[in-house]
Amino acid sequence: MAAMEVRHRELGTAVVDLSIPATLGLPSLDSTLGAVYVGMVVGVMLYGLTVHQTYRYFKLYPSDKYYVKTLVIIIVMLETLHSVLWAIVGYHYLITEALNITGLLLGHWSVRLTVLETGFAVYACQSYYACRVYLIGPRYRWLVIPAVISMTTGLGFAIAAGVEAFAFTRFITDFRRVSWLVSIAYGFAVSSDVILTSALVFVLQKTNSILDILIIYTINTGLLTSVVSIAVFIFAIILPGNLIYAGISIVGAKLYANSVLAVLNSRKSIDNQFMDGFTSFGAGETPCGPPGRVPRGDLESMVWNVPQLSTCVSDTSQDMTFATGTDDAGSGRGARS
């Protein structure tokens, strides 16, 4: 009987302990620190992929333009700072203040700074896509205008959310005041992704050849980040009192960086798929001849905006000719005269 009374008292104490967050009007740990922890774990894995892709980029494309390299460095630095800030957040709340309820309620400076840092990280990645469309040519630069307006507006809301986080969020529960700003910022991020992806697909369809693989790749690279941004947008609106949207935003920022680096690093593999078709031209045809194909240099400058040496070389500017199928060598390849 005594054991049963002790058990009931323990059960009653456990019920009281579990009801403390509800009594204080706080969300559960699962939807706050738990959501952030899950986002941090996935974010760290994606950050490792970011570092790997950065190494591959500088290994594969050492001759890229300086502004592309600079943008890659900026993106990696922002992602590194993003990972460090969330590591500080995790250590503060899960280790330092783990048994201090008052400490768990107070908003730490690192949480406030992540709002600003995430906004700049997303803006830097979207700037690459905007520049890619802008550099295609003067005829298509007007397509960048609505995207830049949307990107800048979203960054403005992210900055406003960061300023309000530092000024008015003393407690972690006060972040519901800035969740609507975060939601609007990600709403504009989604619209920017849609505009830029649609603009590139529109440009590719206006060319002489319909490059299906590039259109599909363009849609896919913008689709994943858009889905995550939509999730942040929704959760920040319907559940402003918890940090589920913050956990998803950690993953979203890393996906933006990896999508840019994936596009940069995939240039050779995608280009080689198209160049395989150029080797099958018949007698009297050059790689520039068959309709429905785009030379390598045009492909690079049109889509990836990192110009490389074109395979379509004029015999008037370079001392090079192309052999035909009736030549003695019978190789069908160019030889120096």
C-alpha positions in Angstrom: 0.0 0.0 0.0 2.8 2.4 0.9 4.5 1.6 -2.4 1.3 2.4 -4.3 1.0 5.7 -2.4 4.5 6.6 -3.3 3.9 5.6 -6.9 0.7 7.8 -7.0 2.6 10.7 -5.5 5.4 10.3 -8.1 2.9 10.1 -10.9 1.1 13.2 -9.6 4.4 15.1 -9.4 5.3 14.1 -12.9 1.9 15.4 -14.1 2.5 18.7 -12.4 6.0 19.0 -13.9 4.7 18.2 -17.4 2.1 20.9 -17.0 4.5 23.6 -16.1 4.9 24.9 -19.7 1.1 25.0 -20.1 0.7 26.7 -16.8 3.2 29.4 -17.8 1.7 29.7 -21.2 4.7 28.3 -23.0 5.0 25.9 -25.9 6.5 22.5 -25.3 10.2 21.8 -25.6 9.5 19.5 -28.6 8.1 22.4 -30.7 10.8 24.9 -29.6 14.3 23.6 -28.7 13.4 20.2 -30.1 12.6 21.7 -33.5 15.7 23.8 -33.4 17.9 20.8 -32.5 16.5 18.7 -35.5 17.1 21.7 -37.8 20.7 22.0 -36.5 21.5 18.4 -37.1 20.2 18.5 -40.6 21.8 21.9 -41.2 25.3 20.6 -40.0 25.1 17.8 -42.5 24.2 20.2 -45.3 27.0 22.5 -44.2 29.4 19.7 -44.7 28.1 19.3 -48.2 28.5 23.0 -48.7 32.2 22.8 -47.8 32.7 19.8 -50.1 31.0 21.5 -53.0 33.1 24.7 -52.4 36.3 22.6 -52.6 35.1 21.0 -55.8 34.2 24.3 -57.3 37.7 25.8 -56.8 39.3 22.6 -57.9 37.2 22.3 -61.1 36.9 25.9 -62.1 40.1 27.8 -61.2 39.7 30.1 -64.2 36.2 31.4 -63.3 35.6 35.1 -63.3 36.6 36.9 -60.1 33.0 38.0 -59.3 31.7 34.5 -59.4 34.5 33.4 -57.0 33.8 36.3 -54.8 30.1 35.4 -54.6 31.0 31.8 -53.7 33.3 33.0 -50.9 30.6 35.3 -49.6 28.0 32.5 -49.6 30.4 30.1 -47.8 31.3 32.7 -45.2 27.6 33.5 -44.5 26.8 29.8 -44.2 29.7 29.3 -41.8 28.5 32.2 -39.7 25.0 30.8 -39.9 26.2 27.4 -38.6 28.3 28.9 -35.8 25.4 31.1 -34.6 23.0 28.1 -34.4 25.7 26.1 -32.6 26.0 28.8 -30.0 22.2 28.8 -29.7 22.2 25.0 -29.1 25.0 25.1 -26.6 23.4 28.0 -24.6 19.9 26.5 -24.3 20.7 22.8 -24.2 23.9 22.9 -22.1 24.5 26.1 -20.2 20.8 26.8 -19.3 19.5 23.3 -19.5 18.4 23.2 -15.8 17.6 26.9 -15.5 14.0 27.7 -16.4 14.6 31.4 -16.2 17.6 31.1 -18.5 15.5 29.1 -21.0 12.9 31.8 -21.1 15.4 34.6 -21.9 16.1 35.4 -25.5 19.8 35.0 -26.2 21.7 37.4 -28.6 22.6 34.6 -30.9 18.9 33.8 -31.6 18.3 37.4 -32.5 21.3 37.6 -34.8 20.2 34.5 -36.7 17.2 36.3 -38.0 19.4 38.9 -39.7 22.1 36.5 -40.9 19.6 34.1 -42.5 18.1 37.0 -44.5 21.5 38.0 -45.9 22.4 34.4 -46.7 19.3 33.8 -48.7 19.7 37.2 -50.5 23.3 36.3 -51.5 22.2 33.0 -53.0 19.3 34.6 -54.9 21.7 37.2 -56.2 23.5 34.5 -58.2 20.3 33.5 -59.9 19.4 37.1 -60.7 22.8 37.8 -62.2 22.6 34.6 -64.2 19.4 35.9 -65.9 20.8 39.4 -66.2 24.0 38.4 -68.0 22.2 36.5 -70.7 21.6 39.6 -72.7 19.9 43.1 -72.8 16.7 41.6 -74.2 16.0 39.7 -71.0 17.2 42.0 -68.4 13.8 43.3 -67.7 12.9 39.9 -66.3 15.3 40.6 -63.4 13.5 43.8 -62.3 10.5 42.1 -60.5 12.8 39.5 -59.0 15.2 42.1 -57.6 12.3 44.0 -56.2 10.9 40.9 -54.5 14.4 39.9 -53.2 15.1 43.4 -51.8 11.7 43.6 -50.2 12.2 40.2 -48.5 15.6 41.3 -47.2 14.0 44.4 -45.9 11.4 42.4 -43.9 14.2 40.1 -42.6 16.2 43.2 -41.4 13.1 44.6 -39.8 12.5 41.2 -38.0 16.1 41.3 -36.8 15.9 44.8 -35.5 12.6 44.1 -33.7 14.2 40.9 -32.3 17.0 42.9 -30.7 14.7 45.7 -29.5 11.5 44.0 -28.2 12.2 40.3 -27.6 13.5 40.0 -24.1 12.0 36.5 -23.7 11.9 33.6 -26.1 8.1 33.7 -26.1 8.3 37.3 -27.5 9.6 36.0 -30.8 5.9 35.5 -31.9 6.0 39.3 -32.4 8.6 38.9 -35.2 7.3 35.6 -36.7 4.9 37.5 -39.1 7.9 39.5 -40.4 9.8 36.3 -41.0 6.8 34.8 -42.7 6.5 37.7 -45.1 10.3 37.7 -45.8 10.1 34.0 -46.8 7.0 34.7 -48.8 9.0 37.2 -50.9 11.8 34.6 -51.1 9.3 32.1 -52.7 8.1 34.7 -55.2 11.7 35.5 -56.1 12.5 31.9 -56.7 9.4 31.5 -58.9 10.2 34.6 -60.9 13.9 33.7 -61.5 13.2 30.1 -62.4 10.4 31.1 -64.7 12.6 33.8 -66.3 15.3 31.3 -67.1 12.9 28.8 -68.5 11.4 31.5 -70.7 14.8 32.5 -72.0 15.7 28.9 -72.8 12.5 28.4 -74.7 13.2 31.5 -76.8 16.4 30.1 -78.1 16.7 28.0 -81.3 16.9 24.8 -79.3 14.8 23.6 -76.4 17.3 22.4 -73.9 15.0 20.0 -72.0 17.6 18.9 -69.5 18.5 22.4 -68.5 14.9 23.5 -68.1 14.2 20.5 -65.9 17.4 21.2 -63.9 16.5 24.8 -63.5 13.0 24.0 -62.2 14.4 21.4 -59.8 17.0 23.6 -58.3 14.4 26.3 -57.6 11.7 23.8 -56.5 13.4 22.4 -53.4 14.2 25.8 -51.9 10.7 27.1 -52.7 9.1 24.1 -50.9 11.2 24.8 -47.8 10.5 28.5 -47.9 6.7 27.8 -48.3 7.0 25.6 -45.2 8.6 28.3 -43.2 6.0 30.8 -44.4 3.1 28.6 -43.3 4.5 27.5 -39.9 5.5 31.1 -39.0 1.8 32.1 -39.6 -0.1 29.2 -38.1 2.3 28.4 -35.2 4.0 31.7 -34.3 4.5 30.7 -30.6 7.0 27.9 -31.3 10.2 27.6 -33.2 9.3 25.0 -35.8 9.7 27.6 -38.5 13.1 28.5 -37.2 14.2 24.8 -37.4 13.0 24.6 -41.0 14.7 27.9 -41.9 18.0 26.4 -40.8 17.6 23.7 -43.4 16.3 26.3 -46.0 19.4 28.5 -45.7 21.7 25.5 -46.3 19.7 24.4 -49.3 20.0 27.8 -50.9 23.8 27.6 -50.7 24.0 24.0 -51.9 21.7 24.7 -54.8 24.0 27.5 -56.1 27.1 25.4 -55.7 25.4 22.5 -57.3 24.6 24.6 -60.4 28.1 25.9 -60.6 29.7 22.4 -60.2 27.4 20.7 -62.7 28.5 22.8 -65.7 31.0 20.2 -66.9 28.8 17.2 -66.5 25.8 18.7 -68.2 28.0 20.3 -70.9 29.6 16.9 -71.7 26.2 15.4 -72.2 25.5 17.9 -74.9 29.0 17.7 -76.4 28.6 14.0 -76.9 26.2 14.8 -79.7 28.6 17.2 -81.4 31.0 14.3 -82.1 28.5 12.6 -84.4 28.2 15.2 -87.1 28.5 14.0 -90.6 30.8 14.9 -93.5 31.0 18.5 -94.3 29.3 19.5 -91.0 30.9 21.4 -88.2 29.8 21.4 -84.5 28.2 24.8 -85.3 26.2 23.5 -88.2 23.3 21.2 -87.2 20.2 23.1 -86.2 18.8 22.7 -82.8 22.1 22.7 -81.0 23.9 25.4 -79.1 27.7 25.7 -79.2 29.5 25.2 -75.9 30.6 28.8 -75.5 27.0 30.0 -76.1 25.7 27.4 -73.7 28.0 28.5 -71.0 27.4 32.2 -71.4 23.6 31.8 -71.8 22.9 29.6 -68.9 25.8 29.5 -66.5 27.4 32.9 -67.1 30.9 31.7 -66.6 32.2 32.0 -70.2 34.6 29.3 -71.3 36.4 28.8 -74.6 33.9 28.0 -77.4 34.3 24.8 -79.4 32.9 26.7 -82.3 36.1 28.2 -83.7 36.2 30.1 -86.9 38.9 29.1 -89.4 39.5 32.8 -90.1 40.6 33.6 -86.6 42.4 30.4 -85.7 44.7 28.3 -87.7 42.5 25.3 -87.6 40.4 23.3 -90.1 38.0 20.4 -89.9 38.5 17.2 -91.8 35.7 15.7 -93.8 34.7 12.1 -94.3 36.7 11.8 -97.6 40.0 12.8 -96.1 42.9 10.3 -96.2 43.1 10.2 -92.4 39.4 9.2 -92.3 39.3 10.3 -88.7 36.6 13.1 -89.1 38.5 15.2 -86.6 40.2 18.6 -86.9 43.9 18.8 -87.7 46.3 21.7 -87.8 47.2 22.9 -91.2 
